[in-house]
């Protein structure tokens, strides 16, 4: 199986694991119809969406292909920190 197809299958499996695939399908379906979206932050801030983002950043193949491992690990950690910091700030502001 080509590597690109395996990545798509893994991505779908991860979306389903975190319960986000139906949400993504609905958003896509509505976008095709030209719908305008409101309150997308509710979806962005769902715990499972944040966990999915964390998982995708953590497993990103781009980082493993970089020759300088320490730089790669630093980028990965910074990306994870950005996602988690963003979530914390937004949740704090929503109180």
C-alpha positions in Angstrom: 0.0 0.0 0.0 1.4 3.4 -0.9 2.6 5.5 2.0 0.2 8.4 1.3 -2.8 6.0 1.4 -1.6 4.6 4.7 -1.4 8.1 6.1 -4.9 8.8 5.0 -6.2 5.6 6.6 -4.3 6.4 9.9 -5.7 10.0 9.8 -9.3 8.7 9.4 -8.7 6.1 12.2 -7.4 8.8 14.6 -10.3 11.1 13.7 -12.7 8.3 14.5 -10.9 7.3 17.7 -11.2 10.9 19.1 -14.8 11.1 17.8 -14.2 14.0 15.5 -14.8 12.4 12.1 -18.6 13.1 12.1 -17.9 16.7 13.0 -15.4 17.1 10.2 -17.8 15.4 7.8 -20.6 17.7 8.8 -18.4 20.8 8.5 -17.2 19.7 5.0 -20.8 18.9 3.9 -22.0 22.3 5.0 -19.0 24.1 3.5 -19.8 22.5 0.1 -23.3 24.1 0.3 -21.7 27.5 1.0 -22.9 27.7 4.6 -21.3 30.3 6.8 -20.0 29.1 10.1 -20.4 30.6 13.6 -19.0 29.6 16.9 -16.3 27.3 15.4 -14.3 27.9 18.6 -16.6 25.6 20.4 -15.4 22.8 18.1 -11.8 23.9 18.2 -11.9 23.8 22.0 -13.5 20.4 22.4 -11.3 18.2 24.5 -11.2 15.5 21.8 -10.2 18.0 19.1 -7.3 19.2 21.3 -6.3 15.7 22.0 -6.4 14.9 18.3 -4.3 18.0 17.5 -1.8 17.0 20.2 -1.6 13.4 18.8 -1.1 14.6 15.2 1.7 17.0 16.1 3.4 14.4 18.3 3.3 11.9 15.4 4.1 14.2 12.6 6.6 12.5 10.2 8.0 15.9 9.2 9.9 16.0 12.5 11.4 12.6 12.1 12.7 13.4 8.7 14.8 16.3 9.9 18.5 15.4 10.2 19.1 17.4 13.3 17.3 15.5 16.0 17.7 18.1 18.8 16.1 20.7 16.5 13.4 18.3 15.5 12.5 17.5 19.2 12.5 21.2 20.1 10.1 22.0 17.3 7.8 19.1 18.3 7.8 20.2 21.9 7.2 23.8 21.0 4.3 22.8 18.8 2.7 20.8 21.6 3.2 23.6 24.0 1.6 26.1 21.6 -1.5 23.9 21.2 -1.8 23.4 25.0 -1.1 27.0 25.8 -3.7 28.1 23.3 -6.3 25.8 24.7 -5.6 27.0 28.3 -5.8 30.7 27.4 -9.1 30.3 25.5 -10.6 28.1 28.2 -9.5 30.7 30.9 -11.1 33.5 28.9 -14.4 31.6 28.5 -14.9 31.4 32.3 
